[in-house]
Amino acid sequence: MVTCPRPERSSVHSQFMAEGVGLWLDDYHRGQLADGSLERLVADGLVSGVVLRPAAMVRAMSATSAYPGRQARLPQADVSAEERVHELIAEDARTACTVLEPVFQSTKGMHGWVSLGMAPRLYADAEATVAQARLMTKRVGRPNVMIRIPLAHRGSVAIARLLAEGISVHVTSVFSLRRYAQAVEAYFHGLERATAGGHDASAVTSLVSVDVDGLNAGVDALLDNSADPATARVLRGQAGTATARLVYRRYEESLGCARWRTLVGCGARPQRLLWVSERSQKELRAELDRAERLIAWMTLHALSQPALEALSRCRQLPGDTLSGEHDWARGVFDGLERAGISIDSLTRDMEQEALDQELAVWDRLLTLAQAG
């Protein structure tokens, strides 16, 4: 086993914990199990969850020996490349779930989750998505696994159905307040059906990923072509933070409604917000800036291993940056509207771009699995 430097919990990590902010390891692949880095990050309390992405598997297969003989345990006859990839993902998720099981048990299921994805071609078909999610959950066979599904492309139908069956869901590709409101509705509807069907509401949970970095990049690209350079300079880099503040306000409101009070009585847990960057190659400084900029109780950050280890060099955290800031956020969107930028149009384009990127990564993963 390769020996890696042991990260120590810094004062900044402790500050995140004090603010009620959880840190997740983004882009997990099995090389981080082989070298012991995942176990150390968990044992030192630096991460409380894992996001397993096909893009990370592609990089590990292409540049490392993390997946030697990756087809050896799978029968070759009548097994498609897609089935091989799904089995590899299930294996990776299972081992990560085992590492995180002590966290899952000690927090009574609040933390210690592993998020996995599936073939993105399925997302346009709610029935196929639900069927594959059931299969992946069964394959992993751990209580702390959740299935990642984008909200767009009929995702809300599949999300509500899976939650109703007691399967935890990680909702992705959310770039706007409007989409987040749909994610909340899918969660409430799914939990209501789950409790009506006799499922334990405390055993099922959900996250919603909001890609603030991607939104910033998309809006800033439009501002670069603005006819009003002065306004563009003021608004540049603000859209992501503004969206996060409005989304967090909506999150707080959702916990005060009558439907939620009924669900809490059945043991339901809040649907937490996970701030992410969906870019296949993450920028370290942007990750750290986002972690310092978006702080609020019961939220989560998904960060790459380099970013998690670099947090110890960050400055003092500013405290809660999201609560009570919705008026400022609305002002940003008023300014973007005056600048002629349609957030709804932009976010629809971003949802399609995110799907196209997932499809391209999946095709590359299929090719690598066949070549293994």
Residue pairs with C-beta under 8 A, 6 or more apart in sequence:
1 34
1 35
1 36
2 34
2 35
2 36
3 35
3 36
4 35
4 36
4 37
4 40
5 309
6 40
6 44
7 40
7 41
7 44
7 46
7 308
7 309
7 312
8 44
8 312
9 44
9 45
9 46
10 311
10 312
12 311
12 312
12 314
12 316
12 317
13 23
13 45
13 46
13 311
13 312
15 316
15 317
16 22
16 23
16 291
16 295
16 301
16 311
16 317
17 45
19 295
19 296
19 297
19 317
19 319
19 320
20 296
20 297
20 298
20 299
21 295
21 296
21 297
21 299
21 300
21 301
22 48
22 49
22 111
22 272
22 299
22 300
22 301
23 46
23 47
23 48
23 291
23 300
23 301
23 303
23 308
23 311
24 47
24 48
24 49
24 50
24 51
24 274
24 300
24 301
24 302
24 303
25 32
25 38
25 41
25 47
25 49
25 50
25 51
25 302
25 303
25 304
25 305
25 308
26 51
26 53
26 276
26 277
26 282
26 302
26 303
26 304
27 51
27 53
27 55
27 56
27 59
27 282
27 304
27 305
28 38
28 50
28 51
28 52
28 53
28 56
28 92
28 96
28 114
29 52
29 56
29 57
29 59
29 60
29 66
29 92
30 60
30 66
30 67
30 91
30 92
30 95
31 60
31 64
31 66
32 38
32 305
33 39
33 92
33 95
33 96
33 99
34 66
37 305
38 50
38 96
38 99
39 99
41 47
41 305
41 308
42 48
42 99
42 100
42 102
42 103
46 308
47 308
48 100
48 103
48 107
48 111
48 112
48 300
49 100
49 111
49 112
49 113
49 114
49 115
49 300
49 302
50 96
50 100
50 113
50 114
50 115
51 115
51 148
51 170
51 276
51 302
52 89
52 92
52 93
52 96
52 114
52 115
52 116
52 117
53 117
54 85
54 89
54 117
54 358
54 361
54 362
54 365
55 280
55 361
57 67
57 88
57 89
57 92
57 365
58 361
58 364
58 365
58 368
60 66
60 67
61 67
61 70
61 365
61 368
61 372
62 368
67 88
67 372
69 372
70 84
70 88
70 369
70 372
71 84
71 369
71 372
74 83
74 84
74 87
81 366
81 367
81 369
81 370
82 119
82 366
84 369
84 370
85 119
85 362
85 365
85 366
85 369
86 118
86 119
86 132
86 135
86 136
86 139
87 139
88 369
89 116
89 117
89 118
89 136
90 116
90 136
90 139
90 140
92 116
93 114
93 116
93 136
93 140
93 142
93 145
94 139
94 140
94 141
94 142
96 114
97 104
97 114
97 140
97 142
97 144
97 145
98 142
100 112
100 113
100 114
100 144
101 112
101 142
101 144
102 112
103 111
103 112
104 111
104 112
104 113
104 143
104 144
105 112
106 112
108 202
109 143
109 144
109 202
109 203
109 205
109 269
110 269
112 144
113 144
113 145
113 146
113 168
113 205
113 207
114 140
114 142
114 144
114 145
114 146
115 145
115 146
115 147
115 148
115 170
115 207
116 136
116 140
116 145
116 146
116 147
116 148
117 147
117 148
117 358
118 129
118 132
118 133
118 136
118 147
118 148
119 132
119 362
120 355
120 358
120 359
120 362
121 359
121 362
122 128
122 129
122 132
123 129
123 149
123 150
123 153
123 154
123 155
123 158
123 355
124 153
124 154
125 154
126 154
126 155
126 157
126 158
126 161
129 149
129 154
129 155
129 158
130 158
130 161
130 162
133 147
133 149
133 158
133 162
133 167
133 169
134 162
134 165
134 167
136 145
136 147
137 145
137 147
137 167
143 203
145 168
146 167
146 168
146 169
146 170
146 205
146 206
146 207
147 162
147 167
147 168
147 169
147 170
148 169
148 170
148 172
149 155
149 158
149 159
149 162
149 169
149 170
149 171
149 172
150 171
150 172
150 173
150 351
150 354
150 355
151 159
151 171
151 172
151 173
151 174
151 179
151 182
151 183
151 186
152 173
152 179
152 351
152 352
152 355
153 351
153 355
155 171
155 173
156 182
156 183
156 185
156 186
159 169
159 171
159 183
159 186
159 187
159 190
159 206
160 186
160 187
160 189
160 190
160 193
161 190
162 169
162 190
163 169
163 186
163 187
163 189
163 190
163 191
163 193
163 194
163 204
163 206
164 189
164 190
164 191
164 193
164 194
164 197
164 199
165 194
165 197
165 199
166 194
166 199
166 200
166 203
166 204
167 204
168 204
168 205
168 206
169 190
169 206
169 207
170 206
170 207
170 209
170 274
171 183
171 186
171 187
171 206
171 207
171 208
171 209
172 209
172 276
172 278
172 354
173 209
173 211
173 278
173 350
173 351
173 354
173 355
174 180
174 183
174 208
174 209
174 210
174 211
175 210
175 211
175 214
175 215
175 218
175 243
175 346
175 347
175 350
175 351
176 215
176 243
176 343
176 344
176 347
177 243
177 246
177 247
177 250
178 344
178 347
179 347
180 208
180 210
180 247
180 250
181 250
183 206
183 208
183 271
184 208
184 250
184 251
184 254
184 271
187 206
187 271
188 254
188 259
188 260
188 263
190 206
191 201
191 204
191 263
191 266
191 268
192 259
192 263
194 201
194 204
195 201
195 263
195 266
195 268
200 267
201 263
201 266
201 267
201 268
201 269
202 267
202 268
202 269
205 269
205 271
205 272
206 271
206 272
207 271
207 272
207 273
207 274
207 300
208 271
208 272
208 273
208 274
209 274
209 275
209 276
209 278
209 302
210 243
210 244
210 247
210 273
210 274
210 275
210 276
211 276
211 277
211 278
211 350
211 354
212 240
212 241
212 243
212 244
212 275
212 277
212 290
212 294
213 240
213 276
213 277
213 278
213 279
213 286
213 287
213 290
214 240
214 277
214 278
214 279
214 350
214 354
215 239
215 240
215 243
215 347
215 350
216 237
216 238
216 239
216 240
218 239
218 346
218 347
218 349
218 350
219 235
219 239
219 240
219 336
219 341
219 343
219 346
220 236
220 237
220 239
222 341
222 346
223 232
223 235
223 236
223 339
223 341
224 232
226 232
226 339
226 340
227 340
228 339
231 335
231 338
231 339
232 339
234 335
235 332
235 335
235 336
235 339
238 332
239 332
239 333
239 336
239 343
240 290
241 293
241 294
241 321
241 329
241 332
242 328
242 329
242 330
242 332
242 333
243 329
244 273
244 275
244 294
244 322
245 322
245 325
245 326
245 328
245 329
246 326
246 329
246 330
246 333
247 273
248 273
248 296
248 299
248 322
248 323
249 326
249 329
251 270
251 271
251 273
252 323
254 260
254 271
255 270
260 268
270 298
272 298
272 299
272 300
273 298
273 299
273 300
274 299
274 300
274 301
274 302
275 290
275 291
275 294
275 299
275 300
275 301
275 302
276 301
276 302
277 283
277 286
277 287
277 290
277 302
278 354
278 357
280 357
280 361
282 304
282 307
284 304
284 306
284 307
284 310
287 303
287 304
287 307
288 307
288 310
288 311
288 314
290 301
291 301
291 303
291 307
291 311
291 314
292 314
292 315
292 317
292 318
293 321
294 301
294 321
294 322
295 317
295 318
295 319
295 320
295 321
295 322
296 320
296 321
296 322
296 323
297 320
297 323
299 322
303 311
333 343
336 343
